[in-house]
Amino acid sequence: MPVEQHDRPIDLVVLTAGTAPSSRIRAVAAAFAVELAGRLPRPPVWRDVVDLTEHVPDLAGVPSARVAELVDTVLAADVVVLATPVSRASYTGVLKLFLDRLPDDALAGTVVIPVTLSHDAAERQAADLQLRPVLDSLGAALPVASFVVDEGELADVAVLADAWARRHAGLLAAAVMELRRPSARCDTGPAAGRTRA
């Protein structure tokens, strides 16, 4: 593997799929990303949080350049954080719209971290149980536990995210390095052999 491929910083993408723009899940995702970035062995390359609710007209309509750009952003990432509130005991329709736009095996070679926010402790696992099989079907690597919180924990979300990152950041980084090895990638499918900038 070329040295520059192995040593370059992790490319981190954060997507939120709330039920309305500027929802609490966006704040949770942002806090989580900050704590994760601070615990990785090297600072990652990451941009602002992408709020999928701002792209609903494009996601629900005919394919557009904006949707294609979103998909390309995900395809180029090493790590994707997908954040959703629990909605009807599952993840939101906005997130489903986006995942339905991804080609088969689109997440092959990508580590995905689900982040979910529930109304209360009784339903805290609901979205995660529905989401992880879908991500697995898209080829995602899911080497670490999801970050799952409920609304009663919002005041402590940074502390909880830091605790999660301390436990999992090392394994996550190791998984990324393993997936960068050419032998770790499948040689078929639209995501195979893609070059990450």
HELIX and SHEET records of a PDB file:
HELIX    1   1 VAL A    3  ASP A    7  1                                   5    
HELIX    2   2 ARG A   24  ARG A   39  1                                  16    
HELIX    3   3 LEU A   52  HIS A   55  5                                   4    
HELIX    4   4 VAL A   56  ALA A   60  1                                   5    
HELIX    5   5 ALA A   65  LEU A   75  1                                  11    
HELIX    6   6 GLY A   93  ARG A  101  1                                   9    
HELIX    7   7 ALA A  121  GLU A  123  5                                   3    
HELIX    8   8 ALA A  126  SER A  137  1                                  12    
HELIX    9   9 GLU A  151  ASP A  156  5                                   6    
HELIX   10  10 VAL A  157  ARG A  180  1                                  24    
HELIX   11  11 PRO A  182  ALA A  184  5                                   3    
SHEET    1   A 3 VAL A  45  TRP A  46  0                                        
SHEET    2   A 3 ASP A  11  THR A  16  1                                        
SHEET    3   A 3 VAL A  50  ASP A  51  1                                        
SHEET    1   B 5 VAL A  45  TRP A  46  0                                        
SHEET    2   B 5 ASP A  11  THR A  16  1                                        
SHEET    3   B 5 VAL A  79  PRO A  85  1                                        
SHEET    4   B 5 VAL A 111  SER A 118  1                                        
SHEET    5   B 5 PHE A 147  ASP A 150  1                                        
END                                                                             
